[in-house]
Amino acid sequence: MNKATLIELMAKTTKLPKTSCKNALEAFIGAIETSLKKNKSVVITGFGTFSVMKRKARVGVNPATGKKMQIPARKVPKFKPGKKLRELVG
């Protein structure tokens, strides 16, 4: 499912216009992005937790040349599904 399909499904389920659903989805995504930029987690009970994970610097191998290279430390987004979502899928 892509973003457009999700918006269509939201509009069909809620009987709201697609533009309203698109705005709501973009606001939801924007709120999560804003929180993650501030290193704050977003917890949606029953669904999951969006957080920022810190990856340590490490040594990697360039697959084209086979040479070792240093990969710097960085922050990456992480999603941990909640219990209800895990049970629903599994």
C-alpha positions in Angstrom: 0.0 0.0 0.0 1.3 3.4 -0.9 0.3 6.9 0.4 -2.3 7.5 -2.2 -4.0 4.1 -1.6 -3.9 4.8 2.2 -5.6 8.2 1.7 -8.3 6.5 -0.5 -8.9 3.9 2.2 -9.1 6.6 4.9 -11.6 8.5 2.8 -13.7 5.5 2.2 -13.7 4.4 5.9 -14.4 7.8 7.4 -16.6 9.2 4.5 -14.5 12.3 4.5 -13.1 14.0 1.4 -9.8 12.8 0.2 -8.3 16.3 0.7 -9.2 16.2 4.4 -7.7 12.7 4.8 -4.6 13.8 2.9 -4.2 16.8 5.2 -4.7 14.6 8.3 -2.2 12.0 7.2 0.4 14.7 6.3 -0.1 16.4 9.7 0.3 13.0 11.4 3.6 12.3 9.6 4.7 15.9 10.2 4.1 15.6 13.9 6.1 12.3 14.1 9.0 13.9 12.1 9.0 17.0 14.3 9.2 14.8 17.5 12.0 12.6 16.1 14.0 15.7 15.0 13.9 16.7 18.7 15.0 13.2 19.8 11.5 12.6 21.4 9.7 9.3 21.0 6.1 9.1 19.8 4.1 6.3 21.5 0.8 5.2 20.0 -0.7 2.7 22.5 -1.7 -0.5 20.7 0.1 0.5 17.5 3.8 1.1 18.3 6.6 3.5 19.1 8.5 5.7 16.8 12.0 6.6 18.2 15.5 7.7 17.3 18.2 5.1 17.5 21.9 6.0 17.7 24.2 3.8 15.5 27.8 3.6 16.6 30.7 4.3 14.2 32.0 1.1 12.6 34.3 -0.2 9.9 32.6 -1.4 6.7 33.8 -2.9 3.4 33.3 -1.2 0.1 31.8 -4.0 -2.1 33.2 -2.5 -5.3 36.8 -2.3 -4.2 37.0 -4.5 -1.2 38.7 -1.8 0.8 37.8 -1.1 4.5 36.2 2.2 5.2 35.0 4.0 8.3 31.2 4.5 8.6 30.5 7.4 10.9 28.0 7.3 13.8 24.5 8.6 13.1 21.0 8.7 14.2 18.3 6.7 12.4 14.5 6.4 12.9 13.2 3.3 14.5 9.7 1.8 14.8 8.8 -0.8 17.4 5.3 -2.4 16.9 3.0 -2.5 19.9 1.6 -5.7 21.3 -1.8 -5.4 19.6 -0.1 -4.9 16.2 2.2 -7.8 16.7 -0.6 -10.1 17.7 -2.7 -8.9 14.7 0.0 -9.7 12.2 1.5 -12.8 13.8 
